[in-house]
């Protein structure tokens, strides 16, 4: 985590937790496989009412264990894009989702035809890296959500305003930059880095699978 962020979640790490800056608050659990949870001695400075659990069992974050495997195969069969995706994208018209056989780095993302709020639930799947180019101030309807899934790459996600969804990179890194905004959902990756700037992360279960308690799985 960066500095000054609020985590209303349970954190899980298959190694250790590194706090890049101070004044982070955790209201939940911090769970690590390593019996020495902090990357450095000075990192154990989280605020909040959290419980620290060490030497927990490792977490399987593979696609087969994610609850997304069937959906990924369904979208691949229905809406396949060959190569790297670099054009513009209208999320409202995307339907159930898009499978990209390459990297996903659109030059511009539209919510819908009039570029106002997003009123659709969809998934973006890429075999390579995913780079979200910012929402440019556009909003989301809290009744919907978007899943960004990079199967073999990294996710770089920049967003301003409330976001509802899932970031999933079982074999890569996730870099989240939301600068004072609120994230509702879950984040799973080999490493998860949250930038500085009073970001709030609230767990929300969109898939109806797994534990009823909130989880952000941080693997360092």
Number of C-alpha atoms within 10 A of each C-alpha: 21 19 19 18 25 23 23 20 24 20 23 25 26 23 21 21 26 18 20 14 16 18 16 22 20 21 18 19 21 24 28 27 19 18 13 14 23 17 14 12 9 10 15 14 14 20 13 15 11 18 12 12 15 17 14 14 12 15 15 12 18 17 17 10 12 16 14 17 12 12 14 20 11 14 19 18 11 11 15 14 13 11 14 17 19 12 11 12 17 15 24 18 14 17 14 17 23 21 24 22 17 20 22 25 21 16 13 15 19 19 21 17 10 7 14 13 15 21 17 20 19 19 22 21 26 30 20 23 24 28 19 18 15 15 18 13 11 17 17 20 14 14 10 15 20 21 20 23 27 29 21 16 20 26 26 17 19 17 21 18 17 18 22 23 23 23 24 28 30 23 18 20 24 27 18 21 20 24 18 19 17 21 24 20 23 22 23 25 27 19 21 25 19 20 21 20 16 19 23 21 24 19 21 19 17 16 10 9 11 12 8 9 12 20 25 24 25 27 24 16
